[in-house]
Structures are given as structure tokens and as C-alpha cells.
């Protein structure tokens, strides 16, 4: 569940507390770029608090693993939705909690727009809205709720909120998928929901929540939920002409927070979401897989992530704890060399020292692990958070050469499978010059600098785009570390 504020007029709140089997902590930040924190293992609370939250995540059981048995409050099955078959939970009346409404300062939950034609954003009282044309949808972001369907919808729909005060929780997503696969729409596709801690991404994405918990996702994410989500995503890919790849279908864990002050962003859906299994289901719905295998790239496709192997529950098969799929990074060409700096290596959902499946990285060298694990060690460029434990901690990252350990059969080497790229958008980009700045969003503004790079560092780029409200400012999307980042074309040359 997510807290979101797109405009500086909104103030910080923490709005949800302990429920019967879960803890949902929602926090809001200030600023046009927005950010969010919730009861995740990598929230903006201290790392110790985050670890405690992760360890207290409830396990699924026959009693707790239950979908809604009736229509939730405020929802109707009236067919007035963007996705056929979804339950209508769209926030009503539509203007009451619209952040573009001057009558709801500090008490709103989404921004009305006309995507992909345009985005309109509140700037100041009695001032014209800032309009971006076009406002293309580039991404779909996958989340989990860290709570029940009822609590999630209550927050997203502002149920019980008073329109005359600041009781709306500034948190929303376009869709929520319950454990049984039922789809609930809360925000219209054309409008901006507040779901991923990066307002540019919110402007250009659709957010999909899945009822469950990231730290024990293998007990929650099930075959009914995966299939329903795959059908929805395939529908959206066709509707908005997007490719089926990890540059366009992101996890919340791969979206960077807008600024260093609002870092780190969330880590959902976590290390038990089976990306290969999920993408296979999406492709079965008629969305062709955009398989890219550029030379000297490594992409993780874990063998045990190709299907669900856990027991059958009330909504189909679930996973197992063996599905864990965050792959660790080391300082040297051996698993005995030690891990790179991390926020909290005791937290299994920490994303600061690892990578997840389906995301490609350029490698410089590869060797067999001399420690005898059988792993292949790939030397890759990675935005390392090497200042996180300084006396004055910072989440500012620096591009460094680190070593990724890949077990036998769990990775695809770009030299081994030169398949065509269906959408022809991927490339390798090499940094040119020193002190190159890396951004959280493709916007020329130092507020969004989240890291740096050096001459010669090379990254996989899934696509390029022109900066909003400019005619020619070209940016490259790159796989900078565990998260997506952006670099201006003026700083790179083709690799």
C-alpha cells in the first residue's frame, strides 16, 4: 500500500496502523516529485525497524488466506470500468479527492488527467494547471499491498475521509487484484494515481497492486492471482502499445525514489514474485515477449522460477521458500570475497546489494567461482550505495565494477542466445567523461540526481525518450543498480 503526494501543498501523514494479521505503515513526503514509505523491509524508517517489520509479516494459513466474499464498500459491478470484468471502485464523487481541485488542498488521492494525450498537474491556488502534452504511458508497475483487500481499498478510495479536512490518505493505484484473482479498479487509466514514490513514473505508468506480503510472498501469490494479473497486463500492453519486457513492466523495487531525501523506495513485490512464470502467462495472452540478448549481457532466469511448485490452496497453487530470487553481488571474483556495501544484509527484501530476474546487465569479465560453488561470476557495472553507513549516511550511489554470482542454469548470457529484439529498443550505452550524473527521472533538474558514473561505465538501456515539455532532450533508461535510472544522451556513446 502506498502513500503519495504530487504537489508541495500536501503535508506528511502516517495513516494506517496495526490490523488483525498485518502491519501497514503509510508515510507521505513533501514535494512535486512525491515519495512514499510503507511497512516494507526497505521503507524510509531505520533499517532495524524495517527488518522487524519484515520478520513480523504474517504467514498465510487456511484462516488468513481469504479473498473478499462480497463486494467491498463503495464498489459496484456496473461495467463502468476501463478493463472489462473489473469491479468498479473508482473514487467518487470524482472531484472530491482530485488533487487538481482547489477545494481539496492537502486532502486528495489522485490527479485527474487525459493520458496519454496529456497530464495536468496542480501548481498553486488560482493558477493554471501545468499541462504536459503528450503524456505517454511508458510503464506498468507491479506492487503488493502489505495488507488485506479491505484495508487497501479503504485507503485508496478515501472511505470514511472527510472532504473538509485532511483525512484522505494520499495513496492510490489504478488496480488491485485480490487473492482469488478478482480485479478492482480504483483510478481511471487516464488519471494519475500515487503508487510508486516517483511522480514522473506516476505520470507515465499504470499501478497494479496484488494482495499479499513481500517478505513471505511465496505463501500469498498464487496461480489465480498471477493469471488474472497477466490478463490485465496483456490488455494494457496492447492498449498502450508497450513491449513485454522488464524495462516497461517494473517492480516497485526497480523504481527509484525521486530524490535522495525520499530514498529508499519500496521493495515490493519482493524476492518471491516469479517473473519468468508471470511473463510466460502474459505472453500466452497474445503479448509477444520482447526477448533481448545483446552481446556481453547477463540476464537472470532462475530455473525454479518457471512455475509454481508449492502446495495448492483455496485459489490454486502457491510458491515455496526456494523461490527466493534476489541474486547477490560481491566485491571480488569469488563468493568468498564478501558482499558489496548494503543497507541491511540481514533483511531478505533489501534491494541495495543484489539484482532480480529478467533485468539485463553488461558484463566486462566472467570466471568460475574459485570458492567451488559452481557459480559463474560476472563482473558488471552497478550503482553501489557506498555511503549508506557513513557517519553522515547518504543513498547517493556510485557506478562500480562488482561481481554477480549466477548459479548454473540460472542466467542467459547474451553471447549464447542472440534472439531478435521484437521492438528494437534495447542498446548498450557507455558513459563518456567524468562525474556523470545519474537521475531518478528523465528531467533536467539536480534535485533528481541519485548517483554518479565514470568514463567507460557501460549499462543496458531498454529504451529512450524525449524529456517532457522539451522538443529534443533525449534520455536513456538504464539498469543502474537494482533500480531503473536515467542518463541524458549527451553523457553517453554507443557501446
GIWO-V882297 format. One record per backbone hydrogen bond with DSSP energy under -0.5 kcal/mol. CO is the residue of the C=O (numbers start at 0). NH is the residue of the N-H. E is the energy in kcal/mol with one decimal. If there is no record, write none. Layout:
co;nh;e
CO;NH;E
CO;NH;E
This chain:
co;nh;e
6;9;-1.8
12;27;-1.1
16;23;-0.7
20;57;-0.5
21;18;-2.4
22;24;-0.5
23;25;-0.6
25;14;-0.7
26;36;-1.6
30;33;-1.0
32;198;-3.1
33;257;-0.5
34;28;-0.9
36;26;-2.8
37;39;-3.2
39;42;-1.3
45;49;-2.3
46;50;-2.5
47;51;-2.1
48;52;-2.4
49;53;-2.5
50;54;-2.4
51;55;-1.3
53;56;-1.3
60;64;-2.7
63;65;-2.1
71;74;-1.9
75;77;-0.9
75;87;-2.6
78;80;-1.7
81;83;-0.6
82;85;-2.2
86;88;-0.9
86;184;-2.7
87;75;-2.4
92;95;-1.4
92;96;-0.6
94;97;-1.0
96;98;-0.5
96;108;-3.4
96;109;-1.1
97;100;-2.1
99;101;-0.7
100;103;-2.1
101;104;-0.5
103;106;-1.8
108;193;-0.6
109;98;-3.4
110;191;-3.0
113;116;-1.3
113;117;-1.5
115;134;-2.6
116;133;-0.6
117;113;-1.9
118;131;-2.8
120;129;-3.0
123;126;-1.9
128;130;-0.6
129;120;-2.3
130;132;-0.5
131;118;-2.0
135;137;-0.7
138;205;-1.5
139;141;-0.5
139;249;-2.5
140;207;-2.6
141;251;-1.9
142;209;-0.6
146;211;-0.5
147;151;-2.0
148;152;-2.9
149;153;-2.1
150;154;-1.7
151;155;-2.8
152;156;-2.7
153;158;-1.7
154;157;-0.8
157;160;-2.2
160;162;-0.6
161;164;-2.1
161;166;-0.7
164;166;-0.6
169;3;-8.4
173;185;-2.5
173;186;-0.9
174;208;-2.8
175;177;-0.6
175;183;-2.7
176;210;-2.4
177;180;-1.9
181;177;-2.4
182;86;-3.1
183;175;-2.4
183;185;-0.5
184;88;-2.5
185;90;-1.8
187;190;-1.4
189;114;-2.2
190;192;-0.6
191;110;-2.6
192;194;-0.9
193;171;-1.9
196;257;-1.6
197;201;-2.5
198;202;-2.5
199;203;-1.4
201;204;-1.0
203;137;-2.3
203;138;-1.9
205;140;-2.8
206;173;-0.8
206;174;-2.0
207;142;-2.5
208;176;-2.7
209;144;-2.0
211;145;-2.3
211;146;-0.6
213;216;-1.4
215;218;-2.1
216;219;-1.4
216;220;-2.6
217;318;-1.9
221;225;-2.9
222;226;-2.2
223;227;-2.1
224;228;-2.4
225;229;-2.6
226;230;-2.1
227;231;-1.9
228;232;-2.8
229;233;-2.5
230;234;-1.9
231;235;-2.2
232;236;-2.9
233;237;-2.0
234;238;-2.3
235;239;-2.5
236;240;-0.6
236;241;-2.2
242;244;-1.3
243;289;-2.4
244;247;-0.9
244;248;-2.0
247;139;-2.5
247;249;-0.6
249;141;-3.0
250;253;-1.8
251;254;-1.4
253;255;-0.5
253;483;-3.6
258;261;-0.6
259;262;-1.2
266;269;-1.0
267;251;-0.5
267;252;-1.8
269;272;-1.2
270;324;-1.7
271;273;-0.6
272;274;-1.2
273;277;-2.4
274;278;-3.0
275;279;-2.2
276;280;-1.8
277;281;-2.2
278;282;-2.7
279;283;-1.6
280;284;-0.6
281;284;-1.5
281;286;-1.0
282;285;-1.7
285;287;-0.7
287;243;-0.8
288;290;-1.6
293;296;-0.8
295;362;-2.4
296;413;-3.3
297;360;-1.7
298;411;-3.0
299;357;-2.6
301;304;-1.7
302;305;-1.0
304;276;-1.3
310;317;-1.8
312;315;-1.4
314;223;-1.6
315;312;-2.8
316;222;-2.0
317;309;-2.2
319;322;-1.9
320;323;-1.3
324;326;-0.6
326;354;-1.8
327;404;-1.5
328;339;-1.6
329;402;-2.7
331;333;-1.3
332;369;-0.7
333;336;-1.7
337;330;-2.6
343;346;-1.6
345;347;-0.7
346;349;-1.8
352;328;-1.7
354;326;-2.8
355;358;-1.1
358;299;-0.6
360;297;-2.4
361;380;-0.8
364;378;-3.1
366;376;-3.6
368;371;-1.8
374;368;-2.6
374;376;-0.5
375;377;-0.6
375;405;-2.4
376;366;-2.0
377;379;-0.7
377;403;-3.4
378;363;-3.3
378;364;-0.7
379;401;-2.7
381;383;-1.3
381;399;-2.4
383;385;-1.7
383;397;-2.1
384;387;-0.9
386;389;-1.6
386;393;-1.2
390;392;-0.6
395;386;-0.5
396;451;-1.6
397;383;-2.7
399;381;-2.2
399;401;-0.6
401;379;-2.4
401;403;-0.5
402;329;-3.2
402;404;-0.5
403;377;-2.8
403;405;-0.6
404;406;-0.5
405;375;-2.6
406;409;-2.1
409;300;-2.8
410;412;-0.6
411;298;-1.7
412;415;-2.5
412;416;-0.9
416;418;-2.6
418;292;-0.6
419;421;-0.8
420;423;-0.5
426;460;-3.2
427;494;-2.3
428;458;-2.4
429;492;-2.7
430;455;-2.7
435;452;-1.9
437;449;-2.5
437;450;-1.3
438;485;-2.4
440;442;-2.5
442;444;-1.8
444;447;-2.1
445;448;-1.6
447;439;-2.6
449;396;-1.9
450;437;-2.7
451;398;-1.6
452;435;-1.7
453;456;-1.7
456;430;-3.1
458;428;-2.6
459;478;-2.0
460;426;-2.3
462;476;-2.4
464;474;-2.6
466;469;-1.5
471;473;-1.3
472;466;-3.1
473;488;-2.8
474;464;-1.7
475;486;-2.0
477;479;-1.3
477;484;-2.3
479;382;-2.2
482;479;-1.0
482;480;-1.6
484;477;-2.8
485;438;-3.0
486;475;-2.9
487;490;-2.2
488;491;-1.5
490;431;-2.6
492;429;-3.3
